[in-house]
Amino acid sequence: MPVETDARTYQVRTYGCQMNVHDSERISGLMENAGYIPAPSDAEIADVVIFNTCAVRENADNRLYGNLGHLAPKKTRNPDMQIAVGGCLAQKDKGTITKKAPWVDVVFGTHNIGSLPTLLERARHNEAAEVEILESLEVFPSTLPTKRDSTYSGWVSISVGCNNTCTFCIVPALRGTEKDRRPGDILAEVNALVAEGVSEVTLLGQNVNSYGVEFGDRYAFGKLLRACGDIEGLERVRFTSPHPKDFTDDVIDAMAETPNVCHQLHMPLQSGSDKVLKDMRRSYRSKKFLGILDKVRQQMPEAAITTDIIVGFPGETEEDFQATLDVVEAARFSSAFTFQYSIRPGTPAGEMEDQVPKEVVQERYMRLTELQERISWEENQKLEGREVEVLVTAGDGRKDEATGRLSGRARDGRLVHFAVTPLSDDDPYDNAEGIRPGDVIRTTITYGAPHHLVADSEIADHRRTRAGDAWEAGQQPTTAGVTMLGMPSIGMRPSEEPSEPSGCCSGH
């Protein structure tokens, strides 16, 4: 029998990058800490709808205002409903949002997520919109309570902001310069997640391998990876995203020598043309980029390397684009996130001359994706017949119900669809093997497709985990979060840490 409650419901709608996904986990934690409850998945609408926006993707403004427009009549019918807009687009547009959509109740930025419950209550009391945008970070977001989406895998921020000045990117203007979190607090959060059964963490930052710039230790990230290797029960460590200009050999050593650090690397290329890289203000060239990949593969021959590529940057010639194709052929990426360049207001590239015609960008994009599709398929076919360890995941296999398979991620991050014996026609997790999200299995790859691997062989081993128990019980990890900014060494207890950062950096 359903429990009656007077608590107001909330719903978070997230757009954009992994940082936004993790911020939304914090928003959920804040809301529930303030007494709100999540709206049922089948609910048409919630009492509070929160948009966590992205300003990087094309047509982000149109997407937001279109969604806000759909809510306007619902708001008219139910004046007690509240709508909040946060994230990068809120940071950029500030008060413009309430001018274009006056039915919005709260606008908050990337630097003051923690103010949301207070702003909602103030807007209700004053019956007026509340707009609060801070220009700089006052406290690290991990001080906030966090409701984790997954029982088995967790994001852990190590820094926020970015000191780079890439001409196509507006992120530094919206999230500020890099602020590094104390290593001791990072490790404390990882330990807290592991204590709740989480077996995999992803260290997250706009530029993870520049971590340590605030306290003057250019080897801090490699030390952090090694420190994660000492955490009992932590089986997999990933990180995203590094920048080629800051990628040092000690990080490669740490990846190769720390058993729980996965041999997976996302290394954004953006372009294979040295001229375009210069115009992008990417302070590396294609030779250095490929040299990094060579060093990684010397120590980890099986490493899966992925990338980001922008096609049609202003001034890109056919010769420049061919240089990108050449680097992609040489790099042998396991997969790539490819983007057609489009103007982002507020970025230097948006003001550049020689914008490439849309039809030319589209044609080049098709050639690039066709090339990468072939390479991905060839690389995945090499894994046929190999036994892999798979962490079972929820939501990665859209066709699992129809195919009698479950899905998960190999240690190198590749998606694996593996066969099970189904017991139920409508629930893929009701299977004879009793396998649940969060459990770990071993199986042999029978087919390598361009975007995934298939394992229709018998399961060689199945290990039930605490994360699987939590998933079965419908529990979600939560972390309270206690964090300051800046610290000069790894693994110290909070009582040993200085109260102020040991140094800072204004960018480079």
MOFEN-V556734 format. One record per residue. N is the residue number from 1. OMEGA is omega as a letter, one per 40 degrees, with the letter a starting at -180 (none if undefined). NEAR is the number of other ideal C-beta (glycine too) atoms within 8 Angstrom. Layout:
BEGIN
{{N OMEGA NEAR} {N OMEGA NEAR}}
END
This chain:
BEGIN
{{1 a 2} {2 i 3} {3 i 4} {4 a 4} {5 i 5} {6 a 3} {7 i 7} {8 a 8} {9 i 13} {10 i 15} {11 i 12} {12 i 10} {13 a 9} {14 i 8} {15 i 13} {16 a 13} {17 i 7} {18 i 9} {19 i 12} {20 i 15} {21 i 12} {22 i 12} {23 i 14} {24 i 11} {25 i 13} {26 i 15} {27 i 14} {28 i 13} {29 i 14} {30 a 14} {31 a 14} {32 i 12} {33 i 8} {34 i 7} {35 i 6} {36 i 13} {37 a 9} {38 i 9} {39 i 11} {40 a 6} {41 a 4} {42 a 3} {43 a 9} {44 a 2} {45 i 10} {46 i 10} {47 i 10} {48 i 15} {49 a 13} {50 i 15} {51 i 14} {52 a 14} {53 i 15} {54 i 12} {55 a 13} {56 a 11} {57 a 9} {58 i 4} {59 i 6} {60 a 13} {61 a 8} {62 a 7} {63 a 10} {64 a 14} {65 i 10} {66 i 8} {67 i 10} {68 i 14} {69 i 8} {70 a 8} {71 a 12} {72 a 10} {73 i 7} {74 i 10} {75 i 11} {76 i 8} {77 a 5} {78 a 8} {79 i 5} {80 i 5} {81 i 12} {82 i 12} {83 i 15} {84 i 16} {85 i 16} {86 i 16} {87 a 16} {88 i 16} {89 i 14} {90 i 16} {91 a 14} {92 a 11} {93 i 9} {94 a 11} {95 i 8} {96 a 7} {97 a 15} {98 i 11} {99 i 7} {100 a 7} {101 a 11} {102 i 7} {103 i 10} {104 a 13} {105 a 11} {106 i 15} {107 i 17} {108 a 14} {109 a 12} {110 a 13} {111 a 13} {112 i 11} {113 a 14} {114 a 9} {115 a 9} {116 a 15} {117 i 11} {118 i 7} {119 i 13} {120 a 14} {121 i 8} {122 i 9} {123 i 14} {124 a 9} {125 a 6} {126 a 7} {127 i 5} {128 a 5} {129 i 10} {130 i 12} {131 a 10} {132 a 10} {133 i 12} {134 a 9} {135 i 5} {136 a 6} {137 i 11} {138 i 6} {139 i 7} {140 a 13} {141 a 11} {142 i 13} {143 a 9} {144 i 11} {145 a 12} {146 i 14} {147 a 10} {148 i 13} {149 a 6} {150 i 10} {151 a 14} {152 a 16} {153 a 10} {154 i 11} {155 i 10} {156 i 13} {157 i 13} {158 i 13} {159 i 14} {160 i 14} {161 a 12} {162 i 11} {163 i 13} {164 a 10} {165 i 6} {166 a 9} {167 a 11} {168 a 11} {169 i 11} {170 a 12} {171 a 10} {172 i 13} {173 a 6} {174 a 11} {175 i 13} {176 i 12} {177 a 10} {178 i 16} {179 a 13} {180 i 15} {181 a 14} {182 i 12} {183 i 15} {184 i 14} {185 i 15} {186 a 13} {187 i 14} {188 i 10} {189 i 13} {190 i 13} {191 i 9} {192 i 9} {193 i 14} {194 i 13} {195 i 7} {196 i 11} {197 i 14} {198 a 15} {199 a 15} {200 i 13} {201 i 15} {202 i 13} {203 a 15} {204 i 13} {205 i 12} {206 i 11} {207 a 15} {208 a 14} {209 i 12} {210 i 12} {211 a 13} {212 a 12} {213 a 11} {214 a 13} {215 i 13} {216 i 10} {217 a 9} {218 i 7} {219 a 9} {220 a 13} {221 i 13} {222 i 12} {223 i 12} {224 i 15} {225 i 16} {226 i 12} {227 i 12} {228 i 16} {229 a 11} {230 a 7} {231 a 12} {232 i 5} {233 i 7} {234 a 13} {235 a 8} {236 i 11} {237 i 15} {238 i 12} {239 i 11} {240 e 10} {241 i 11} {242 i 14} {243 a 11} {244 a 13} {245 a 7} {246 a 9} {247 a 11} {248 a 10} {249 a 6} {250 i 8} {251 i 13} {252 i 13} {253 a 10} {254 i 13} {255 a 14} {256 a 9} {257 a 6} {258 a 12} {259 a 4} {260 i 11} {261 a 12} {262 i 10} {263 a 12} {264 a 12} {265 i 11} {266 a 11} {267 a 13} {268 i 9} {269 a 14} {270 i 12} {271 i 15} {272 a 10} {273 i 13} {274 i 8} {275 a 8} {276 i 14} {277 i 13} {278 i 8} {279 i 12} {280 a 14} {281 i 9} {282 a 11} {283 i 4} {284 i 8} {285 a 7} {286 i 11} {287 i 6} {288 a 9} {289 a 14} {290 i 11} {291 i 8} {292 i 11} {293 i 11} {294 i 8} {295 i 10} {296 a 13} {297 i 9} {298 a 6} {299 a 9} {300 a 10} {301 a 5} {302 a 6} {303 i 11} {304 a 11} {305 i 14} {306 a 13} {307 i 12} {308 i 12} {309 i 14} {310 i 12} {311 i 15} {312 i 11} {313 a 14} {314 i 11} {315 a 12} {316 i 14} {317 i 6} {318 i 5} {319 i 7} {320 a 13} {321 i 14} {322 i 8} {323 i 13} {324 i 16} {325 a 12} {326 i 9} {327 i 13} {328 i 16} {329 a 9} {330 a 7} {331 i 12} {332 i 8} {333 i 12} {334 i 12} {335 a 8} {336 i 11} {337 a 8} {338 a 11} {339 i 8} {340 a 10} {341 i 13} {342 a 5} {343 i 7} {344 i 12} {345 i 5} {346 i 7} {347 i 12} {348 a 6} {349 i 14} {350 a 9} {351 a 5} {352 i 11} {353 i 5} {354 i 6} {355 a 7} {356 a 12} {357 a 6} {358 a 6} {359 i 6} {360 i 9} {361 a 13} {362 a 9} {363 i 8} {364 i 12} {365 i 12} {366 i 8} {367 i 10} {368 a 15} {369 i 9} {370 i 8} {371 a 11} {372 i 13} {373 i 9} {374 a 8} {375 i 12} {376 a 14} {377 i 11} {378 a 8} {379 i 11} {380 i 14} {381 i 8} {382 a 7} {383 i 12} {384 a 9} {385 a 6} {386 i 7} {387 a 7} {388 i 14} {389 a 8} {390 i 14} {391 a 14} {392 a 16} {393 i 11} {394 i 7} {395 i 4} {396 a 8} {397 a 11} {398 a 3} {399 a 8} {400 a 12} {401 a 8} {402 a 5} {403 a 8} {404 i 9} {405 i 14} {406 a 13} {407 i 12} {408 a 13} {409 i 11} {410 a 11} {411 i 10} {412 i 11} {413 a 11} {414 i 12} {415 a 10} {416 i 16} {417 a 14} {418 a 15} {419 i 9} {420 i 13} {421 a 8} {422 i 10} {423 a 6} {424 i 7} {425 a 5} {426 i 4} {427 a 7} {428 a 13} {429 i 8} {430 a 7} {431 a 12} {432 a 7} {433 a 8} {434 a 7} {435 a 13} {436 i 11} {437 a 12} {438 i 16} {439 a 13} {440 i 12} {441 i 15} {442 a 10} {443 a 14} {444 a 10} {445 i 15} {446 a 9} {447 i 8} {448 i 12} {449 a 9} {450 a 7} {451 a 6} {452 i 10} {453 i 15} {454 i 13} {455 i 14} {456 i 8} {457 i 8} {458 i 4} {459 a 13} {460 a 8} {461 i 6} {462 i 10} {463 i 7} {464 a 8} {465 i 12} {466 i 8} {467 i 14} {468 i 16} {469 a 11} {470 i 14} {471 a 14} {472 a 7} {473 a 6} {474 a 5} {475 i 7} {476 i 10} {477 i 13} {478 i 10} {479 a 12} {480 i 6} {481 i 11} {482 a 7} {483 i 12} {484 a 9} {485 i 11} {486 i 14} {487 a 14} {488 a 9} {489 a 7} {490 i 11} {491 i 8} {492 i 10} {493 a 6} {494 a 9} {495 a 4} {496 a 6} {497 i 11} {498 a 7} {499 a 4} {500 i 5} {501 a 11} {502 i 9} {503 i 9} {504 i 6} {505 a 11} {506 i 5} {507 i 8} {508 none 3}}
END
